[in-house]
Structure formats: structure tokens, C-alpha cells
Amino acid sequence: MNDDGDIGALGAQVQDPVFCKDLDNRFLYANDAARRAFGMADGASILGRKLSEIRPGAVANSLERHDQAVLGN
């Protein structure tokens, strides 16, 4: 998914973090607010990466485990 899609249009309009991930916890989309929330510069590449690849540590690992539990994986 890219910034030309519906989520991209929404993400560009809001000040809050907006992101979506695939079933493997890899980012498909993240707006600038989400990238800043994850400690990345605006425009930085987050697509195709897991949170644990961007911000290694216990918090990222915990969030990824939570995501997997929600998805039933």
C-alpha cells in the first residue's frame, strides 16, 4: 500500500499516528506521525520492516507478541 491509496489519504490528513501491518508484523503503511512515534525521521523508510527492526528491545518485542496474539498467530 502506498500514499496514493485510501489509507494514505487519511494518514496525510490526521496528526495522529496511522499505520497498518501485514500478518508478519511488517509495516505496509505509516504516516509521518507514526514514523515520528517510532523514532524515525519523516520520509524514512519503514515499509516492509518490523518494529523490532526499527526499535529493538523489550517494548518492540512485547508489542509484536501482542499483535500476534490479536491475530491468533
C-alpha positions as CSV (number, residue, x, y, z in Angstrom):
1,M,0.0,0.0,0.0
2,N,1.3,3.5,-0.7
3,D,0.4,7.1,-0.1
4,D,-1.9,7.1,-3.1
5,G,-4.4,4.7,-1.5
6,D,-7.3,5.5,0.8
7,I,-5.2,4.9,4.0
8,G,-2.5,7.3,2.6
9,A,-5.1,10.0,2.0
10,L,-6.4,9.5,5.6
11,G,-2.9,9.4,7.1
12,A,-2.0,12.6,5.4
13,Q,-5.0,14.4,6.9
14,V,-4.6,13.4,10.6
15,Q,-2.0,14.4,13.2
16,D,-2.1,11.1,15.0
17,P,-0.1,8.0,14.1
18,V,-1.8,5.9,11.4
19,F,-0.2,2.6,10.3
20,C,-1.1,-0.8,9.1
21,K,0.9,-4.1,9.1
22,D,0.7,-7.4,7.3
23,L,0.3,-10.7,9.0
24,D,4.0,-11.0,9.6
25,N,4.1,-7.7,11.5
26,R,5.7,-5.8,8.7
27,F,4.6,-2.2,8.0
28,L,2.6,-1.7,4.9
29,Y,1.9,1.9,5.6
30,A,2.9,4.5,8.2
31,N,2.2,8.2,8.1
32,D,4.7,10.8,9.2
33,A,3.2,10.9,12.7
34,A,3.7,7.2,13.1
35,R,7.2,7.3,11.9
36,R,8.0,10.0,14.4
37,A,6.3,8.0,17.2
38,F,8.6,5.1,16.3
39,G,11.6,7.4,16.4
40,M,12.2,7.7,12.6
41,A,12.6,10.8,10.6
42,D,9.8,12.0,8.3
43,G,10.1,10.2,5.0
44,A,12.3,7.5,6.5
45,S,11.6,4.0,5.1
46,I,9.6,1.9,7.4
47,L,7.8,-0.2,4.8
48,G,8.5,-3.9,4.9
49,R,10.2,-3.6,8.3
50,K,9.1,-4.9,11.7
51,L,9.0,-2.6,14.7
52,S,11.7,-4.8,16.3
53,E,14.0,-4.0,13.3
54,I,13.4,-0.3,13.8
55,R,13.4,0.0,17.6
56,P,15.0,-3.2,19.0
57,G,14.2,-4.0,22.6
58,A,11.7,-5.3,25.1
59,V,8.9,-2.8,24.2
60,A,9.0,-3.7,20.5
61,N,9.1,-7.4,21.2
62,S,6.1,-7.1,23.6
63,L,4.1,-5.1,21.0
64,E,4.9,-7.7,18.3
65,R,3.8,-10.5,20.6
66,H,0.6,-8.6,21.4
67,D,-0.1,-8.2,17.7
68,Q,0.4,-11.9,17.0
69,A,-1.9,-12.8,19.9
70,V,-4.6,-10.5,18.5
71,L,-4.2,-12.1,15.1
72,G,-4.2,-15.6,16.6
73,N,-0.8,-16.5,15.3
